[in-house]
Amino acid sequence: MLQFAMMLYALLLVFVLTSAARNKREGRAHAPMLVYVGYLLCGISAGAAVGLPLVVSMGVDLSTLAA
């Protein structure tokens, strides 16, 4: 399940970044849904960047959660 979530995250991230780059290059406005998904992915990334070191510092073994 974790692998599926990571793949979905990666696909959404690639789609948002390429769409934003294309819109900027063509001088078009971004679609509202593209902006919302971009902010969602940014929040997930920031949460993981803060949360994962905290979890590891508490001594939780994440390899047992993925099994």
C-alpha positions in Angstrom: 0.0 0.0 0.0 2.9 2.4 0.8 4.4 1.7 -2.6 1.1 2.6 -4.3 0.9 5.9 -2.3 4.4 6.8 -3.2 3.8 6.1 -6.9 0.6 8.1 -6.9 2.5 11.0 -5.2 5.3 10.9 -7.7 2.9 10.8 -10.7 0.9 13.8 -9.3 4.1 15.7 -8.6 5.4 15.2 -12.2 2.1 16.1 -13.7 1.7 19.3 -11.6 5.3 20.4 -12.3 5.2 19.8 -16.0 1.8 21.4 -16.3 3.0 24.5 -14.4 6.1 24.7 -16.5 4.1 24.4 -19.7 1.6 27.1 -18.6 4.4 29.5 -17.7 6.2 28.9 -21.0 2.9 29.5 -23.0 1.9 32.5 -20.8 -1.4 30.9 -19.7 -3.0 31.0 -16.3 -2.9 27.9 -14.1 -6.1 26.0 -13.6 -7.4 26.3 -10.1 -7.3 22.5 -9.5 -3.7 22.5 -10.6 -2.9 25.1 -8.0 -4.8 23.2 -5.3 -3.1 19.9 -6.0 0.2 21.7 -6.0 -0.4 23.2 -2.6 -1.5 19.8 -1.3 1.7 18.1 -2.6 3.7 20.9 -1.1 2.0 20.4 2.3 2.6 16.6 2.1 6.3 17.2 1.3 6.7 19.7 4.2 4.9 17.4 6.6 7.1 14.5 5.7 10.2 16.6 5.9 9.3 17.6 9.5 7.5 14.4 10.6 9.9 11.7 9.4 13.0 12.9 11.4 10.8 13.3 14.5 9.5 9.7 14.1 13.0 8.4 13.6 14.4 10.4 16.6 11.8 8.7 18.8 13.1 5.3 17.8 10.2 4.0 15.8 11.2 1.4 13.3 9.4 2.3 10.0 10.3 -0.9 8.3 7.9 -2.8 10.4 5.0 -0.5 9.4 5.5 -1.1 5.7 5.2 -4.9 6.0 
